[in-house]
Amino acid sequence: MASAHSIPSLDEQFEFTSGAKRKLLIGGAIGLALVLIGAFLLANGSGHEAAGNGAEHAEGAVHASNWMTRIWANIWVNAVYFTGISVIGMFFMSYNYLAEAGWSAVFKRIPEAMPAFLPVTGIIMLITFLLGGHDLFHWTHEGLYEVGGAEYDPIIAGKQEFLNTPFFLARMVFYFVSWYSLWRVIRNASLKEDEIGGTKFYYKSIKFGTAFLIVFAVTSSTAAWDFVMSIDTHWFSTMFGWYTLASWHVSGLAVITLAVVTLREMGYLKAVTNSHLRDLGKFVFAFSIFWAYIWFSQFLLIYYANLPEEAIYYEERFNGYGGIFKAPFFITLFLNFFFPFLVLMTRDAKATHSILKVACWSVLIGHYFDFYTNIMPGTVGENAGFGPVEFGFILLFVCSFIWVISAQLTKANLVPKNHPMLEESLHHDIA
């Protein structure tokens, strides 16, 4: 078994090079250009041709209100998706702290850096709701609550105590402030631990990590209800909180795994072994199966009950709006379950860089489509598609995310040299 002394050096400072910054800026500029081109095409009635969704419309054009809604909806899809990935970094650290697990210590800087993106998505979502919430969320229309009015909806009116703008905004602010604040405490403790050593900051991290898990146990579900499920205001699922958490979790694990593999290929994280990679591969493998289990359980309950107010959710995605959501719906199942299940099934596959990268990219693309099919039908409906606007926003968010996380990685040694569990992590061997 290798000793800690056989490792060349634990001093690894990540360098966010000017070349990497230039590539991200170019990628962001291309993304912005695609968004502007796509918005121009949509605003001038070329949206369906540009999007290529295949739906036939009598007018053959996207009206102004609809194309702007599509812009807001794309921002919302990406912001919700990257919010989940970011907060899962904190979730991963917290349950490892609570379990006093040592295996992940050697690469903990990666999940530790991910929540730094939360202020970005939080601000974007707040602005989007304030400016475009009326277009995205049907329950924001005041006429729905006027008894006897033409728009009165007794079902939505019955949810007014929970679904109202002030309370929604208060919850949104609480989610991001609580998640980010608890992360800052653990992040600062980790940096202090690097300087001073000892176990004081480790036990402080356990305490605040546990507090985060308690908060996240509730807010992960309520955030899922607010950000996604409330778009289809009549519909609800008692499993939706678990469903969204599973989607966020496996996406976050895929990002952690990809980052570890990428940094290894760049010459960093020399202390990470095949055993660490194999365990990360097991996580991605296991939670892709868990997501599929939750997906099937939710679908089966609704299928055999066959209640119209529940079945409409799947009917819209199977056959509604000219069938434009049918392909992404089944692509989601393939990319999120069947493909990673097959490619990560063997032991050696979980420690092979190329296979891990393919599996993780499958999960990340698949779960983007998962949120796309959850959000788009209830916001833009038949005016949805996949064109320059969608590709542009994906590119903008990806480049921004990589930039923020890369900048955060430069602020500390890549290996937490004074972590009490580091020795265990250095000797992690499951061969």
N, C-alpha and C positions, 0 to 999 in steps of 0.2 A: 504494500500500500504506500502511496506517495506521501511524503512528509511536506509540511509547509515550506521547508527550506529548499525543496526541489523546484519550487516555483520561481521563475526568474526574478520577478519583482511584483510587489503589490502596489507600487506607486504608478498609477495610470491616470493621467489627466487627459480627459477628452478634449480634442481640439476641433472647434467649429470653424473650419477653414473658410477662407474667402471664396475658394472655388465652390464649396458646398452652398454658401450663402448666395453666390451668383446663380447657381442652378435653381435654387428655391425661388429667387426673385424672378427668374425667367419663367419658371413654371407658374408662379402666381400671376405674372403679366399675361401669359397665354390663357390662363383661366379667366381673368378679367375680360380679355378680348373676346373669348367665347361667350361669356355672359352678355356682353354688350351686343355682339352680333346676334345671338339668340333672341335677346329682348327686342332688337330692331325687327327681326323677322316676325316675331309673335305680334308685335304692335301693329305691323303692316299687313297682317292677315296671312302670313306665310308660315304660321306656327305649326300647322299639322303636317305640311310638307317637310318642314325642317325637322320636326320631331320624328316623323316616320312611324306614327302609331297606327296607321292603317284605318282609322275610324272615318266613316263617311258622314258628312254633315251637309245639310241643305245649303247653308250659307257658305261653307267652305272657308271660314275665317274665324279667328279668335277675337272676340270683342275685347275692348280695352280693360274692362273689369276682370275678365277671365285671364288675360295674359299677365296682368299684374298679380293676380292671385297665384298664378303658377310661379312667379318669382318668389313671393313670400313663402309658398309651400316648399320650394326647393331649399330656401334658407333654413326653414324649420326642420326639414328632414335631416340635413347635414348637421345642424346645431344639436339636435336631439341625439343623433348617432355619435357625434364626437364628445358630447357631454358624458354619455355612458362610458365610452372608452376611457376618458380622462378619469372619471371617478372610480373606475375599476382598479386603477393603480393604487388608490388609497384602500380600496376593499381588499385587494390582494395582500398588501402590507399588513393590514389590520388583522386578518384571520391568521396570518403567519406569526404575528406578534402574540396573539391570544394563545395560539397553540405552542408557543415558544419553539417554533420550528427553526432549525438552523440551516437546512439545505439551501435556502434561497438567499442567504446573507451575501454571497459573493456577487450577485447581480441585482441586489435590492435597489441600487440607485436608479434603475430603469423605471420600475413601477413608482418609485418615489418621485420621479420627475414628472410623471404623466398628469397629475392633478393641477400642475401649473397652467394648463390650458383652460381650466374651469372659468376664470374671469372673462376670457375671450368669448366662450360660448354663452356664458350668463348674460353678458352685455348685449350680445347679438340677439338672444332670445327675448330679452326685455324690450329692446327697440322694435323687434319684429312684431311682438304682441301689441305694443302700443300703437304702431303704425298700420299693421296689417291684420291684427287679431280679429277684426270685424269680418274680414274675408275668409279667414281660416276656421273660426269657431262659430258655429251657428248659434250657440247659446248666448252669444254677446248681443244678439238683436233684441232690443227692448220690447218690441211688439209681441214677443212670445209670451210675455208675462202679464199682459193686459187682458184680464178676464172679459170675455165677450168681444174682444177685438178680432179683426180678420186673421191675424197671425197667431192668435193664442194657441199654445200647445200645452195641454195639461201635464204631459209627461216631463217636459223640460221645466215647466214651472214648478213641478214638484221637487226638482233638484236645485232650485235657486239658492237655497241656503249654502250649498257647497259651490255651485257653479255661478259665481258672480265675480265681476272684474276686480273689485278691491281685495277679496279673499284670495282669488287666483294669483294676483300680483304679490300679495303677502307671502303666500306659500312658495312661489317661485324664488323670491328673494331669500326666504328662509333656507330653501334647499341649497342654493349656491353659497350663501354665507356660512352655513353650518358645515357643509362639506369642506369648503376651502379653509375655514378657520381651524378646523381640527387637523387638516393636512399641514397647515403652517406650523402648528405646535409640534407635530411629529417630525417634520422636515427640519425645524430649528434644533430639536433635540438630537437628531441624527448628525447634524453639522457640529454641534457642541461635543458630541461623543467622539467625533474624529479628532477634535482638538485636545480634549481632556482625558478621555477614556473612562474606565470604570463601568459600573452597572447602573448608576443613578439614572442616566438618560434612557437606558434600555427599558427599565421598569416604568419610567414615565411614559414611554412610547406604548408599552403594553396597556397602561391605564387609559390613555387617550384613544388608542386603537380600539379598545373594547367599547369606549363611549361612542366612537364612530359606528361600530357595528350595530349598536342599539338604535342609534339615530337612523342609520341606513336601512335597518330592518323595516322601518315604517316608511321613510321617505322614498325608498326605491319604488315601492308600490304606489304611493300617492302621486309621485312624479310621473309614473307611467300612466296613471289615470288622467292626470292633468294634461300632460304634453301630447299624449297619443289617443287614449280611449275617449276623451271628451270631445274629440273631433266628430266622432259618430255618436252624437249625444243620446240618441234613443237606445243604442246598443250598450251592453255591458257584459263583462265576463269576470267571474270571481277568480279566475286563474291568470288574469292579464298582468298583474303585478309580477308574478313568478315568471311569466312568459318573457316580459321585457327584461327582467333581471338576468335571466338565462341568456338572452340575446346580447345584452351589454357585457356580461361576464365573459362569454367565450370570445367575443370580439376583442376585449381588453387583453385576454390571455394570448390571443393571436398576435397582437401588437407587441406585447412583452417578448414573446418567442422570436418574432421577426427582428426585433431590436437586438436581442442577445446574439442571434445568428449573424446579423449584419456587423455588429461591433467585433465579433470574433473574426470575421473575414477581413475586417480593417486592421487587425492586429491587436485589438484591445481584449480585455477580459480573458487573459491567458489562463487564469485559474478556473475558468468554467470548463467542466469536463463533459464527456458524453453522458455521464450519469445525470448531470443537471439538465442537459438537453432532453434526455429520455423522459425525465419527470415532467418537463414542460410539455413535451409531446403527449404524455399521458393526460395532462390537464386539458389540453385542447381536444383530444380524442374523447375523453369522458364527458366533457361539458357540451360537446356537439351532440352527443347521444342524449344528454339530459335535456337540451333544448328540444330535440326531436320528440322526446317523451312528453314534455309539457305541450308542445304543438299538437301532438296527436290526442292527448287527453282533452285539451280544450276543444278540438275539432269533434272528437267522438261524443262528448257530452252534448254539444249543440246539435250534432247530426241525429242522434237517436231521440232527443227530446222533440226535435222538429217543430220548435215554436217559431212562428214567423218573425217575431221581434228579435230573435237571436240568429236565425238562419239567414236573414237578409245580409248580414256581414259577409258571409262566405258567398252568397248568391251574387252580390255585387262584384266580388273578385273573380268568380268563375265565369259568369255570363253577362254581367252588367257592362254598360258603356261600350257596347260593341265587342266585348271580350278582350279589351286592350290590357287588362291586368292579369289575364290568364297565364301568359308566358312568364312574366316575372314571378308570379305566385309559385309556379312549379320549378322555376330556376332556383328560387329560394330553397326549396326542399332538397334539390340535388346538391347545390353548393354547400349547404349548411349541415347536411347529414350524410347522404350516400357517398359523396366524393371523399370527404375527410375520414369517414369510417373505413372506407376501403384502402386508402393510401396509408393511413396510420395504424393499420391493424397489426402489422408485424413489429417485433421488438426493435429490430435494427432501423426500421423506417423512422422511428421516433428520435433517433440520434443522427440522422442524415440531413445535412444542411439543405440540399436541393429539395428533398421531399417535404421537410418542415416548411420551407418557404412556399412551395406550391399549395400545401394544405392550408397554411395560414392565410394566404391570399384568397383562396377559395372561400374560407370562412368570412373574411372581411368584405369581399364583394357580395357574398350571399346575404350577409346581415344588413348591408346597405339596402339591398333589394327588399329585405324583410321590413325595414322601416319605410321604404318607399311604398310598398303595397299596403302597409298599415295606415299611412297618412294621406297619400294622394287621392284615393277614391272619394274620401269624405271632404276633401278641400277643392280639388279641381275637376274631379269626375272625368267626363268625356274629353275634357281639354288637356288631359295629361299626355305625356309622351316622353321620349328620350332623345334629346337633341343637344345643340350647343349650350343651352342654359344649364342642363343637368351636368354635362361633362365639365363645364366651366366652374360651377360651384364646387363640385367634387375636388377639382384641382386646386382651387383657392383654399379650401379647408384643409386638404392634405398638406399642402406646402406650409400653411400657417402652423399646423399642428407640429410638423417636423421641426420647423424653425424654433418654436417655443420650447419643445422638449430638448432639442439640441443645445439651446442656450442654457437651459437648466442643468444639463449634464456637465457643462463646463464649470459649474460653481462648486463642485466637490470632487474629491478623488473617486474614480469609478468603482474602486473596491473600498468598502468601509473598514479601514484597517483596525479600528478599535471596537468593532462590533463584538459583543461577548460570544456570539455563536459563529464567528468567522472560522475558527479552527475546525469546528464540525463541518462547515460548508466546504472547506478546503479538502477535507478527507471524505467527502460524500462519495460513496462508491456503492452502487447497487448491482455490480457485476456478479 
